[in-house]
Each structure stands twice: as C-alpha cells, then as structure tokens.
Amino acid sequence: MENLIIIGTGCAGFSAATYTGRANLAPLILSGSQPGGQLTTTTEVENYPGFPEGIMGPELMMQMQQQSEKFGARVEYATVEKVEKADAGHFIVHIGEGNTKEAKTVIIATGASPRHLGLPNEKELIGHGLTSCATCDGAFYKDVPVAVIGGGDSAAEEATFLTRFASKVYLIHRRDELRASKIMADRVLSQEKVEPVWNAEVTEYVTDAEGEVCSIKLKDTVTGEDSELEVKCIFVAIGHVPNAKFLDGLVDTDDNGYILQQPLGTTKTNVEGLFASGDVADHVYRQAITAAGDGCRAALDAERYLADLEETSS
C-alpha cells in the first residue's frame, strides 16, 4: 500500500512529488504515455522563474524529476488505465495487463493535450514553428508574420496577444465569422496587425531546409481555391482535451471534461482522498508555473488528508 500515487509527470506532478517527498511520504509517480508532459515537446522556456537565460523544456522537466527523486519520490514508467476507490477507502490504480497499484490517496496531474488538425508531420513540427501557446512562444516571433488557427475565444485571445510581437497575425477560420464572444471578436478584429482569413481550411504545413515552418497552404471552403501564406509560426487554437478519460466518471468534471476542484480554492475533488492539479483541472491559465503551483497545493492537501487518516486510525 502506497501512501500516495501521483499520476502524471509534468510540472504539477513533479512539484507535488517534491513537496510530498520532503514530507517523507515516498510518493510513487506514474509517468503516463508522455513522461515530462507537454514541456518535453517545446524548445526554449523563457518564462519559468529562476532561469534568466531560459532553459530547454526537456531539461527543465529532467531537473524537476531529479529534484523530486532527491527527496524520495520514485518514478515508474506506466500508463494508468483506470482508477477506482475500494470499499475500504483506499484507491486501486490499474496499469494494464492485470497489474494494479494501491494507495491511500491519489493526485491526478495528467494535464491536457492540445487539439491539432491531424495533418502530416504535425507532431514533428511542434517546437519548430507549430505551437498551441502564444503566451509561451509568442516572444520568439518578433517582427515576423504568424498565423492563428481557430475561431473561438481562445483563438481571438491568442491573436490579440501576438500583436505585441508579430509583424502580421493571420487569423484563419473555416467560416465567415468568429465563434468567439462578441467582445472578444470585436477586440481582435479591431487590431491593425490582425488580418482575418475567412472560409479557409489548412491543408499543409510547409517547411524550409532546416525543418522550420515557412508557410501554410490553405483551401477556400466555399470556392475550393488554393492559396499559400508565408508565416514563421502557426498557433493552433482549437481547444484542449483534458487527459482524464481514464477516470471513467469517477470524478465530477465540467462540460469539457476538466476535473472540478471542489470546494473552490482547494485541489480536492468530489471523491475523498482524490486530488486534481495542473492543466487537467485548469482550462484558464495552462502555464508551467501555474501547474507547478497547483501541484504544491495538491501536495499540501494530500498531506493533510493522510495526517487526518492517521489520526483517525490511531
């Protein structure tokens, strides 16, 4: 029986592991299918405190892992298929092929995955001119043209933010008007640097000799006409999918599948002893630093839960 199992190895997971490790809880971390989380797919991270010269995403995650292991955390490379709560009150974590782990408490830190278009070479281009986070990567594209794909509030917000850096922001949408709220739509379309590209569907990402994005091919959804835009980066803003399906209805979620932290101000869920932290519960900020902070909160909530359990059983 483990004291604590942390599912996920991004900023939230490793932060929770460091805090609970220092509390002598010897947490077990289950890595999931993408050890290190989304930051392992990025190049340079400039906005994480403590690294004035920036740091490569994979290196940052490796350092976080090493720090958590220094305090007794253990990492096991396994993908969780299901979590259930036993009648006795502890948790049973299924990791495939009939194997299970048991724990007194569990922290879910599995993050959220950005939706992509499913085009060829898409995965390889992440970090090479293809991204889903303007706040993370916008500053790398000063005085060059970029494109934002999407028509909702997120796309409008990303495009507006990018006007601080880019020389031109093409806002590409499959329809002839944005789905964003009126205030967001009005705000982005009033920006001089923003040029909407209506009724356009992306058909291909074009790269240069170095493998970096240099243009984007489009098809007009009304006329069928093909066109091409020269851009240095493509920001895909068509939403995220929280990585929580494996919980299979165990916890309460919102309409988009994000785990509800309840009561507000905690990382608790509706299931006693089960905590949620990071992007799997956060559809607003989605930053490395906020995920790390949420991992700290989950660790403290889990520590208090275990302390109460021990006091009750003694």
Phi and psi in degrees as GROMACS dihedral restraints (atoms count N, CA, C in turn):
[ dihedral_restraints ]
;  ai    aj    ak    al  type     phi  dphi    fc
    3     4     5     6     1   -80.6    20    10
    4     5     6     7     1   148.7    20    10
    6     7     8     9     1   -65.3    20    10
    7     8     9    10     1   -45.7    20    10
    9    10    11    12     1  -149.1    20    10
   10    11    12    13     1   133.8    20    10
   12    13    14    15     1  -114.7    20    10
   13    14    15    16     1   130.2    20    10
   15    16    17    18     1  -107.6    20    10
   16    17    18    19     1   123.0    20    10
   18    19    20    21     1  -101.9    20    10
   19    20    21    22     1   111.4    20    10
   21    22    23    24     1   118.5    20    10
   22    23    24    25     1   142.0    20    10
   24    25    26    27     1  -127.2    20    10
   25    26    27    28     1    36.2    20    10
   27    28    29    30     1   -89.3    20    10
   28    29    30    31     1  -158.9    20    10
   30    31    32    33     1   -61.2    20    10
   31    32    33    34     1   -40.1    20    10
   33    34    35    36     1   -65.5    20    10
   34    35    36    37     1   -46.4    20    10
   36    37    38    39     1   -63.7    20    10
   37    38    39    40     1   -47.6    20    10
   39    40    41    42     1   -70.4    20    10
   40    41    42    43     1   -33.9    20    10
   42    43    44    45     1   -63.7    20    10
   43    44    45    46     1   -45.6    20    10
   45    46    47    48     1   -61.4    20    10
   46    47    48    49     1   -37.9    20    10
   48    49    50    51     1   -67.6    20    10
   49    50    51    52     1   -39.8    20    10
   51    52    53    54     1   -63.5    20    10
   52    53    54    55     1   -45.6    20    10
   54    55    56    57     1   -66.6    20    10
   55    56    57    58     1   -45.2    20    10
   57    58    59    60     1   -73.8    20    10
   58    59    60    61     1   -28.5    20    10
   60    61    62    63     1   -64.0    20    10
   61    62    63    64     1   -44.1    20    10
   63    64    65    66     1   -66.1    20    10
   64    65    66    67     1   -20.1    20    10
   66    67    68    69     1   -89.4    20    10
   67    68    69    70     1    11.3    20    10
   69    70    71    72     1    62.8    20    10
   70    71    72    73     1    33.8    20    10
   72    73    74    75     1   -94.8    20    10
   73    74    75    76     1    -6.7    20    10
   75    76    77    78     1    47.1    20    10
   76    77    78    79     1    59.7    20    10
   78    79    80    81     1   -66.9    20    10
   79    80    81    82     1   146.5    20    10
   81    82    83    84     1  -102.7    20    10
   82    83    84    85     1   125.3    20    10
   84    85    86    87     1  -105.2    20    10
   85    86    87    88     1   127.5    20    10
   87    88    89    90     1  -102.5    20    10
   88    89    90    91     1   121.2    20    10
   90    91    92    93     1   -72.8    20    10
   91    92    93    94     1   -32.4    20    10
   93    94    95    96     1    82.1    20    10
   94    95    96    97     1  -174.0    20    10
   96    97    98    99     1   -78.8    20    10
   97    98    99   100     1   -13.9    20    10
   99   100   101   102     1  -130.3    20    10
  100   101   102   103     1    79.5    20    10
  102   103   104   105     1   -55.1    20    10
  103   104   105   106     1   129.6    20    10
  105   106   107   108     1    94.2    20    10
  106   107   108   109     1   -12.9    20    10
  108   109   110   111     1    73.7    20    10
  109   110   111   112     1  -162.1    20    10
  111   112   113   114     1   -63.7    20    10
  112   113   114   115     1   -29.0    20    10
  114   115   116   117     1   -65.4    20    10
  115   116   117   118     1   -18.9    20    10
  117   118   119   120     1   -71.8    20    10
  118   119   120   121     1   -13.2    20    10
  120   121   122   123     1   -98.6    20    10
  121   122   123   124     1    -0.1    20    10
  123   124   125   126     1  -100.6    20    10
  124   125   126   127     1   164.9    20    10
  126   127   128   129     1   -94.5    20    10
  127   128   129   130     1  -103.3    20    10
  129   130   131   132     1   -87.8    20    10
  130   131   132   133     1   134.8    20    10
  132   133   134   135     1  -107.5    20    10
  133   134   135   136     1   117.3    20    10
  135   136   137   138     1  -105.5    20    10
  136   137   138   139     1   -12.5    20    10
  138   139   140   141     1  -111.1    20    10
  139   140   141   142     1    17.1    20    10
  141   142   143   144     1   -94.6    20    10
  142   143   144   145     1   125.2    20    10
  144   145   146   147     1   -56.2    20    10
  145   146   147   148     1   141.5    20    10
  147   148   149   150     1    99.2    20    10
  148   149   150   151     1    -3.3    20    10
  150   151   152   153     1  -128.4    20    10
  151   152   153   154     1    76.4    20    10
  153   154   155   156     1   -61.4    20    10
  154   155   156   157     1   -24.9    20    10
  156   157   158   159     1   -95.3    20    10
  157   158   159   160     1     2.8    20    10
  159   160   161   162     1    83.4    20    10
  160   161   162   163     1   167.4    20    10
  162   163   164   165     1  -152.7    20    10
  163   164   165   166     1   145.0    20    10
  165   166   167   168     1   -68.2    20    10
  166   167   168   169     1   140.4    20    10
  168   169   170   171     1   -52.7    20    10
  169   170   171   172     1   -51.8    20    10
  171   172   173   174     1   -60.4    20    10
  172   173   174   175     1   -35.6    20    10
  174   175   176   177     1   -66.9    20    10
  175   176   177   178     1   -40.8    20    10
  177   178   179   180     1   -60.0    20    10
  178   179   180   181     1   -44.1    20    10
  180   181   182   183     1   -67.9    20    10
  181   182   183   184     1   -35.4    20    10
  183   184   185   186     1   -65.2    20    10
  184   185   186   187     1   -39.6    20    10
  186   187   188   189     1   -66.3    20    10
  187   188   189   190     1   -38.9    20    10
  189   190   191   192     1   -62.5    20    10
  190   191   192   193     1   -41.5    20    10
  192   193   194   195     1   -63.5    20    10
  193   194   195   196     1   -45.8    20    10
  195   196   197   198     1   -61.1    20    10
  196   197   198   199     1   -39.0    20    10
  198   199   200   201     1   -64.7    20    10
  199   200   201   202     1   -43.4    20    10
  201   202   203   204     1   -66.5    20    10
  202   203   204   205     1   -38.5    20    10
  204   205   206   207     1   -67.7    20    10
  205   206   207   208     1   -30.5    20    10
  207   208   209   210     1   -57.9    20    10
  208   209   210   211     1   -31.6    20    10
  210   211   212   213     1  -101.1    20    10
  211   212   213   214     1    16.8    20    10
  213   214   215   216     1   101.3    20    10
  214   215   216   217     1     2.4    20    10
  216   217   218   219     1   -71.2    20    10
  217   218   219   220     1   149.3    20    10
  219   220   221   222     1  -122.2    20    10
  220   221   222   223     1   135.6    20    10
  222   223   224   225     1  -108.4    20    10
  223   224   225   226     1   128.0    20    10
  225   226   227   228     1  -121.2    20    10
  226   227   228   229     1   130.4    20    10
  228   229   230   231     1   -85.5    20    10
  229   230   231   232     1    90.9    20    10
  231   232   233   234     1  -144.7    20    10
  232   233   234   235     1   149.0    20    10
  234   235   236   237     1  -107.0    20    10
  235   236   237   238     1   125.7    20    10
  237   238   239   240     1   -80.0    20    10
  238   239   240   241     1   131.2    20    10
  240   241   242   243     1  -100.5    20    10
  241   242   243   244     1   -26.0    20    10
  243   244   245   246     1  -165.5    20    10
  244   245   246   247     1   147.8    20    10
  246   247   248   249     1  -127.2    20    10
  247   248   249   250     1   132.6    20    10
  249   250   251   252     1  -136.2    20    10
  250   251   252   253     1   155.6    20    10
  252   253   254   255     1  -103.0    20    10
  253   254   255   256     1   125.8    20    10
  255   256   257   258     1   -77.0    20    10
  256   257   258   259     1   161.5    20    10
  258   259   260   261     1   -60.4    20    10
  259   260   261   262     1   -28.5    20    10
  261   262   263   264     1   -75.6    20    10
  262   263   264   265     1    -8.6    20    10
  264   265   266   267     1   105.0    20    10
  265   266   267   268     1   -14.1    20    10
  267   268   269   270     1   -89.1    20    10
  268   269   270   271     1   178.6    20    10
  270   271   272   273     1  -112.1    20    10
  271   272   273   274     1   142.9    20    10
  273   274   275   276     1  -113.3    20    10
  274   275   276   277     1   120.7    20    10
  276   277   278   279     1  -109.5    20    10
  277   278   279   280     1   117.2    20    10
  279   280   281   282     1   -91.1    20    10
  280   281   282   283     1   127.1    20    10
  282   283   284   285     1  -119.1    20    10
  283   284   285   286     1    20.8    20    10
  285   286   287   288     1    95.4    20    10
  286   287   288   289     1   156.4    20    10
  288   289   290   291     1    54.6    20    10
  289   290   291   292     1    33.2    20    10
  291   292   293   294     1    78.4    20    10
  292   293   294   295     1     2.3    20    10
  294   295   296   297     1   -86.3    20    10
  295   296   297   298     1   142.1    20    10
  297   298   299   300     1  -136.6    20    10
  298   299   300   301     1   158.5    20    10
  300   301   302   303     1  -124.8    20    10
  301   302   303   304     1   150.0    20    10
  303   304   305   306     1  -122.1    20    10
  304   305   306   307     1   144.1    20    10
  306   307   308   309     1  -150.7    20    10
  307   308   309   310     1   151.9    20    10
  309   310   311   312     1   -72.5    20    10
  310   311   312   313     1   -30.9    20    10
  312   313   314   315     1  -149.4    20    10
  313   314   315   316     1   157.8    20    10
  315   316   317   318     1  -136.4    20    10
  316   317   318   319     1   138.4    20    10
  318   319   320   321     1  -111.7    20    10
  319   320   321   322     1   123.9    20    10
  321   322   323   324     1   -92.1    20    10
  322   323   324   325     1   118.8    20    10
  324   325   326   327     1  -138.2    20    10
  325   326   327   328     1    48.7    20    10
  327   328   329   330     1   -89.3    20    10
  328   329   330   331     1    -2.8    20    10
  330   331   332   333     1    71.8    20    10
  331   332   333   334     1  -165.6    20    10
  333   334   335   336     1  -138.8    20    10
  334   335   336   337     1   145.6    20    10
  336   337   338   339     1  -104.9    20    10
  337   338   339   340     1   130.7    20    10
  339   340   341   342     1   -67.2    20    10
  340   341   342   343     1   141.7    20    10
  342   343   344   345     1   -74.8    20    10
  343   344   345   346     1   139.5    20    10
  345   346   347   348     1  -123.7    20    10
  346   347   348   349     1   176.3    20    10
  348   349   350   351     1   -86.1    20    10
  349   350   351   352     1   -15.1    20    10
  351   352   353   354     1    79.9    20    10
  352   353   354   355     1    23.0    20    10
  354   355   356   357     1   -81.1    20    10
  355   356   357   358     1   158.9    20    10
  357   358   359   360     1   -58.4    20    10
  358   359   360   361     1   148.9    20    10
  360   361   362   363     1    58.9    20    10
  361   362   363   364     1    16.0    20    10
  363   364   365   366     1   -63.0    20    10
  364   365   366   367     1   -47.1    20    10
  366   367   368   369     1   -61.5    20    10
  367   368   369   370     1   -40.4    20    10
  369   370   371   372     1   -68.5    20    10
  370   371   372   373     1   -24.0    20    10
  372   373   374   375     1   -87.0    20    10
  373   374   375   376     1    -9.4    20    10
  375   376   377   378     1   -61.9    20    10
  376   377   378   379     1   123.3    20    10
  378   379   380   381     1    89.5    20    10
  379   380   381   382     1    -1.9    20    10
  381   382   383   384     1  -127.6    20    10
  382   383   384   385     1    41.9    20    10
  384   385   386   387     1   107.1    20    10
  385   386   387   388     1     5.2    20    10
  387   388   389   390     1  -131.9    20    10
  388   389   390   391     1   125.1    20    10
  390   391   392   393     1  -151.9    20    10
  391   392   393   394     1   171.4    20    10
  393   394   395   396     1  -128.4    20    10
  394   395   396   397     1    18.6    20    10
  396   397   398   399     1  -141.6    20    10
  397   398   399   400     1   100.8    20    10
  399   400   401   402     1   -66.5    20    10
  400   401   402   403     1   -37.6    20    10
  402   403   404   405     1   -61.9    20    10
  403   404   405   406     1   -36.2    20    10
  405   406   407   408     1   -75.3    20    10
  406   407   408   409     1   -42.5    20    10
  408   409   410   411     1  -119.1    20    10
  409   410   411   412     1    -5.6    20    10
  411   412   413   414     1   -58.4    20    10
  412   413   414   415     1   -37.7    20    10
  414   415   416   417     1   -67.2    20    10
  415   416   417   418     1   -15.2    20    10
  417   418   419   420     1   -77.8    20    10
  418   419   420   421     1    -9.0    20    10
  420   421   422   423     1  -122.9    20    10
  421   422   423   424     1    59.0    20    10
  423   424   425   426     1   -78.8    20    10
  424   425   426   427     1   134.7    20    10
  426   427   428   429     1    60.1    20    10
  427   428   429   430     1    31.2    20    10
  429   430   431   432     1  -133.6    20    10
  430   431   432   433     1   157.7    20    10
  432   433   434   435     1   -77.6    20    10
  433   434   435   436     1   140.9    20    10
  435   436   437   438     1  -133.6    20    10
  436   437   438   439     1   168.8    20    10
  438   439   440   441     1  -128.4    20    10
  439   440   441   442     1   143.8    20    10
  441   442   443   444     1  -117.6    20    10
  442   443   444   445     1   129.5    20    10
  444   445   446   447     1  -105.6    20    10
  445   446   447   448     1   122.1    20    10
  447   448   449   450     1   144.1    20    10
  448   449   450   451     1   167.5    20    10
  450   451   452   453     1  -136.6    20    10
  451   452   453   454     1     5.2    20    10
  453   454   455   456     1   -94.4    20    10
  454   455   456   457     1  -170.2    20    10
  456   457   458   459     1   -58.9    20    10
  457   458   459   460     1   -40.0    20    10
  459   460   461   462     1   -61.6    20    10
  460   461   462   463     1   -44.4    20    10
  462   463   464   465     1   -64.1    20    10
  463   464   465   466     1   -42.2    20    10
  465   466   467   468     1   -63.3    20    10
  466   467   468   469     1   -41.0    20    10
  468   469   470   471     1   -67.4    20    10
  469   470   471   472     1   -42.8    20    10
  471   472   473   474     1   -61.8    20    10
  472   473   474   475     1   -46.0    20    10
  474   475   476   477     1   -63.2    20    10
  475   476   477   478     1   -42.0    20    10
  477   478   479   480     1   -62.4    20    10
  478   479   480   481     1   -44.1    20    10
  480   481   482   483     1   -61.4    20    10
  481   482   483   484     1   -40.3    20    10
  483   484   485   486     1   -68.9    20    10
  484   485   486   487     1   -18.4    20    10
  486   487   488   489     1   -64.0    20    10
  487   488   489   490     1   -15.9    20    10
  489   490   491   492     1   -69.8    20    10
  490   491   492   493     1   -21.6    20    10
  492   493   494   495     1  -121.6    20    10
  493   494   495   496     1   -52.0    20    10
  495   496   497   498     1   -71.6    20    10
  496   497   498   499     1   155.0    20    10
  498   499   500   501     1   -77.6    20    10
  499   500   501   502     1   -29.3    20    10
  501   502   503   504     1  -151.8    20    10
  502   503   504   505     1   138.8    20    10
  504   505   506   507     1  -121.6    20    10
  505   506   507   508     1   109.3    20    10
  507   508   509   510     1   -85.7    20    10
  508   509   510   511     1   122.7    20    10
  510   511   512   513     1  -101.9    20    10
  511   512   513   514     1   105.9    20    10
  513   514   515   516     1   -99.7    20    10
  514   515   516   517     1   124.0    20    10
  516   517   518   519     1  -138.0    20    10
  517   518   519   520     1   144.0    20    10
  519   520   521   522     1   -72.6    20    10
  520   521   522   523     1   -16.6    20    10
  522   523   524   525     1  -112.3    20    10
  523   524   525   526     1  -173.6    20    10
  525   526   527   528     1  -102.5    20    10
  526   527   528   529     1    10.2    20    10
  528   529   530   531     1  -156.1    20    10
  529   530   531   532     1   154.9    20    10
  531   532   533   534     1   -76.0    20    10
  532   533   534   535     1   151.0    20    10
  534   535   536   537     1   -86.2    20    10
  535   536   537   538     1   -10.2    20    10
  537   538   539   540     1   -60.9    20    10
  538   539   540   541     1   159.5    20    10
  540   541   542   543     1   -59.4    20    10
  541   542   543   544     1   155.0    20    10
  543   544   545   546     1   -57.9    20    10
  544   545   546   547     1   -41.7    20    10
  546   547   548   549     1   -64.9    20    10
  547   548   549   550     1   -39.0    20    10
  549   550   551   552     1   -71.5    20    10
  550   551   552   553     1   -40.4    20    10
  552   553   554   555     1   -64.0    20    10
  553   554   555   556     1   -46.1    20    10
  555   556   557   558     1   -61.1    20    10
  556   557   558   559     1   -39.7    20    10
  558   559   560   561     1   -64.9    20    10
  559   560   561   562     1   -47.0    20    10
  561   562   563   564     1   -71.7    20    10
  562   563   564   565     1   -37.8    20    10
  564   565   566   567     1   -74.2    20    10
  565   566   567   568     1   -14.2    20    10
  567   568   569   570     1   -85.7    20    10
  568   569   570   571     1    -6.9    20    10
  570   571   572   573     1   -75.6    20    10
  571   572   573   574     1   128.7    20    10
  573   574   575   576     1   -61.2    20    10
  574   575   576   577     1   -34.7    20    10
  576   577   578   579     1   -79.1    20    10
  577   578   579   580     1   -13.4    20    10
  579   580   581   582     1   -89.8    20    10
  580   581   582   583     1   127.5    20    10
  582   583   584   585     1  -121.4    20    10
  583   584   585   586     1   109.7    20    10
  585   586   587   588     1   -70.2    20    10
  586   587   588   589     1   141.9    20    10
  588   589   590   591     1  -119.7    20    10
  589   590   591   592     1    98.4    20    10
  591   592   593   594     1   -82.8    20    10
  592   593   594   595     1   158.4    20    10
  594   595   596   597     1    49.8    20    10
  595   596   597   598     1    45.1    20    10
  597   598   599   600     1  -124.8    20    10
  598   599   600   601     1   134.3    20    10
  600   601   602   603     1  -118.8    20    10
  601   602   603   604     1   130.0    20    10
  603   604   605   606     1   -74.8    20    10
  604   605   606   607     1   128.6    20    10
  606   607   608   609     1  -112.4    20    10
  607   608   609   610     1   -21.4    20    10
  609   610   611   612     1  -162.1    20    10
  610   611   612   613     1   141.5    20    10
  612   613   614   615     1   -97.7    20    10
  613   614   615   616     1   130.0    20    10
  615   616   617   618     1  -106.9    20    10
  616   617   618   619     1   135.4    20    10
  618   619   620   621     1  -117.9    20    10
  619   620   621   622     1   159.9    20    10
  621   622   623   624     1   -91.0    20    10
  622   623   624   625     1  -171.0    20    10
  624   625   626   627     1   -64.3    20    10
  625   626   627   628     1   -24.8    20    10
  627   628   629   630     1   -89.2    20    10
  628   629   630   631     1     1.0    20    10
  630   631   632   633     1    83.5    20    10
  631   632   633   634     1    14.4    20    10
  633   634   635   636     1   -97.9    20    10
  634   635   636   637     1   147.9    20    10
  636   637   638   639     1   -59.7    20    10
  637   638   639   640     1   133.5    20    10
  639   640   641   642     1  -126.8    20    10
  640   641   642   643     1   -19.6    20    10
  642   643   644   645     1  -162.4    20    10
  643   644   645   646     1   175.0    20    10
  645   646   647   648     1  -139.1    20    10
  646   647   648   649     1   134.5    20    10
  648   649   650   651     1   -98.6    20    10
  649   650   651   652     1   138.7    20    10
  651   652   653   654     1  -127.4    20    10
  652   653   654   655     1   156.3    20    10
  654   655   656   657     1  -128.4    20    10
  655   656   657   658     1   130.9    20    10
  657   658   659   660     1   -70.9    20    10
  658   659   660   661     1   123.1    20    10
  660   661   662   663     1   -72.0    20    10
  661   662   663   664     1   -12.1    20    10
  663   664   665   666     1   -99.3    20    10
  664   665   666   667     1   -51.0    20    10
  666   667   668   669     1   -94.8    20    10
  667   668   669   670     1   -19.5    20    10
  669   670   671   672     1    80.7    20    10
  670   671   672   673     1     3.5    20    10
  672   673   674   675     1   -71.3    20    10
  673   674   675   676     1   139.8    20    10
  675   676   677   678     1   -93.5    20    10
  676   677   678   679     1   148.0    20    10
  678   679   680   681     1  -150.6    20    10
  679   680   681   682     1   172.9    20    10
  681   682   683   684     1  -144.5    20    10
  682   683   684   685     1   138.0    20    10
  684   685   686   687     1  -120.5    20    10
  685   686   687   688     1   134.0    20    10
  687   688   689   690     1   -82.5    20    10
  688   689   690   691     1   119.0    20    10
  690   691   692   693     1  -141.3    20    10
  691   692   693   694     1   156.7    20    10
  693   694   695   696     1  -100.5    20    10
  694   695   696   697     1   -16.2    20    10
  696   697   698   699     1  -155.2    20    10
  697   698   699   700     1   147.5    20    10
  699   700   701   702     1  -120.0    20    10
  700   701   702   703     1   122.8    20    10
  702   703   704   705     1  -104.0    20    10
  703   704   705   706     1   109.9    20    10
  705   706   707   708     1   -87.4    20    10
  706   707   708   709     1   117.2    20    10
  708   709   710   711     1  -126.8    20    10
  709   710   711   712     1    61.1    20    10
  711   712   713   714     1  -113.6    20    10
  712   713   714   715     1    21.2    20    10
  714   715   716   717     1   105.3    20    10
  715   716   717   718     1   169.3    20    10
  717   718   719   720     1  -123.2    20    10
  718   719   720   721     1   158.3    20    10
  720   721   722   723     1  -119.9    20    10
  721   722   723   724     1   113.8    20    10
  723   724   725   726     1   -63.8    20    10
  724   725   726   727     1   137.2    20    10
  726   727   728   729     1   -85.4    20    10
  727   728   729   730     1    72.8    20    10
  729   730   731   732     1  -131.8    20    10
  730   731   732   733     1     7.6    20    10
  732   733   734   735     1   -62.7    20    10
  733   734   735   736     1   -29.7    20    10
  735   736   737   738     1   -64.7    20    10
  736   737   738   739     1   -17.1    20    10
  738   739   740   741     1   -75.4    20    10
  739   740   741   742     1   -19.1    20    10
  741   742   743   744     1    50.1    20    10
  742   743   744   745     1    49.8    20    10
  744   745   746   747     1    81.9    20    10
  745   746   747   748     1     5.1    20    10
  747   748   749   750     1   -63.5    20    10
  748   749   750   751     1   -37.7    20    10
  750   751   752   753     1  -116.8    20    10
  751   752   753   754     1   159.8    20    10
  753   754   755   756     1   -75.5    20    10
  754   755   756   757     1   138.7    20    10
  756   757   758   759     1  -131.4    20    10
  757   758   759   760     1   166.5    20    10
  759   760   761   762     1   -83.2    20    10
  760   761   762   763     1  -175.1    20    10
  762   763   764   765     1   -63.5    20    10
  763   764   765   766     1   -21.5    20    10
  765   766   767   768     1   -98.3    20    10
  766   767   768   769     1     3.7    20    10
  768   769   770   771     1    93.7    20    10
  769   770   771   772     1     2.0    20    10
  771   772   773   774     1   -76.3    20    10
  772   773   774   775     1   136.0    20    10
  774   775   776   777     1   -66.5    20    10
  775   776   777   778     1   134.4    20    10
  777   778   779   780     1   -84.4    20    10
  778   779   780   781     1   122.9    20    10
  780   781   782   783     1   -86.0    20    10
  781   782   783   784     1   117.1    20    10
  783   784   785   786     1  -144.8    20    10
  784   785   786   787     1   133.0    20    10
  786   787   788   789     1   -70.4    20    10
  787   788   789   790     1   159.0    20    10
  789   790   791   792     1   -57.5    20    10
  790   791   792   793     1   145.9    20    10
  792   793   794   795     1    93.4    20    10
  793   794   795   796     1    -4.1    20    10
  795   796   797   798     1  -125.5    20    10
  796   797   798   799     1   175.7    20    10
  798   799   800   801     1  -105.8    20    10
  799   800   801   802     1    13.2    20    10
  801   802   803   804     1   -69.2    20    10
  802   803   804   805     1   155.2    20    10
  804   805   806   807     1  -115.5    20    10
  805   806   807   808     1  -176.1    20    10
  807   808   809   810     1   -72.0    20    10
  808   809   810   811     1    -9.4    20    10
  810   811   812   813     1  -101.1    20    10
  811   812   813   814     1   118.3    20    10
  813   814   815   816     1   -61.4    20    10
  814   815   816   817     1   128.7    20    10
  816   817   818   819     1    91.6    20    10
  817   818   819   820     1    -3.7    20    10
  819   820   821   822     1  -112.4    20    10
  820   821   822   823     1   124.8    20    10
  822   823   824   825     1  -120.5    20    10
  823   824   825   826     1   151.0    20    10
  825   826   827   828     1  -127.5    20    10
  826   827   828   829     1   135.1    20    10
  828   829   830   831     1  -143.9    20    10
  829   830   831   832     1   153.7    20    10
  831   832   833   834     1    82.0    20    10
  832   833   834   835     1  -157.6    20    10
  834   835   836   837     1   -66.2    20    10
  835   836   837   838     1   -17.5    20    10
  837   838   839   840     1   -68.6    20    10
  838   839   840   841     1   -17.3    20    10
  840   841   842   843     1  -120.6    20    10
  841   842   843   844     1    -2.8    20    10
  843   844   845   846     1  -120.6    20    10
  844   845   846   847     1   108.3    20    10
  846   847   848   849     1  -104.1    20    10
  847   848   849   850     1     8.7    20    10
  849   850   851   852     1  -104.3    20    10
  850   851   852   853     1   -54.8    20    10
  852   853   854   855     1   -93.9    20    10
  853   854   855   856     1   -51.3    20    10
  855   856   857   858     1    50.2    20    10
  856   857   858   859     1    51.1    20    10
  858   859   860   861     1  -119.4    20    10
  859   860   861   862     1   155.3    20    10
  861   862   863   864     1   -59.2    20    10
  862   863   864   865     1   -42.2    20    10
  864   865   866   867     1   -70.7    20    10
  865   866   867   868     1   -36.4    20    10
  867   868   869   870     1   -71.3    20    10
  868   869   870   871     1   -34.7    20    10
  870   871   872   873     1   -65.1    20    10
  871   872   873   874     1   -42.5    20    10
  873   874   875   876     1   -61.9    20    10
  874   875   876   877     1   -43.1    20    10
  876   877   878   879     1   -62.2    20    10
  877   878   879   880     1   -39.6    20    10
  879   880   881   882     1   -67.5    20    10
  880   881   882   883     1   -33.9    20    10
  882   883   884   885     1   -63.3    20    10
  883   884   885   886     1   -38.7    20    10
  885   886   887   888     1   -61.4    20    10
  886   887   888   889     1   -45.9    20    10
  888   889   890   891     1   -60.8    20    10
  889   890   891   892     1   -42.7    20    10
  891   892   893   894     1   -64.0    20    10
  892   893   894   895     1   -39.4    20    10
  894   895   896   897     1   -61.5    20    10
  895   896   897   898     1   -44.9    20    10
  897   898   899   900     1   -66.7    20    10
  898   899   900   901     1   -39.1    20    10
  900   901   902   903     1   -63.5    20    10
  901   902   903   904     1   -42.1    20    10
  903   904   905   906     1   -67.4    20    10
  904   905   906   907     1   -40.4    20    10
  906   907   908   909     1   -57.3    20    10
  907   908   909   910     1   -46.8    20    10
  909   910   911   912     1   -65.4    20    10
  910   911   912   913     1   -37.9    20    10
  912   913   914   915     1   -62.3    20    10
  913   914   915   916     1   -45.6    20    10
  915   916   917   918     1   -66.6    20    10
  916   917   918   919     1   -36.8    20    10
  918   919   920   921     1   -63.4    20    10
  919   920   921   922     1   -40.6    20    10
  921   922   923   924     1   -65.9    20    10
  922   923   924   925     1   -38.5    20    10
  924   925   926   927     1   -60.5    20    10
  925   926   927   928     1   -45.5    20    10
  927   928   929   930     1   -64.4    20    10
  928   929   930   931     1   -40.6    20    10
  930   931   932   933     1   -66.4    20    10
  931   932   933   934     1   -38.2    20    10
  933   934   935   936     1   -68.1    20    10
  934   935   936   937     1   -37.5    20    10
  936   937   938   939     1   -81.2    20    10
  937   938   939   940     1   -16.6    20    10
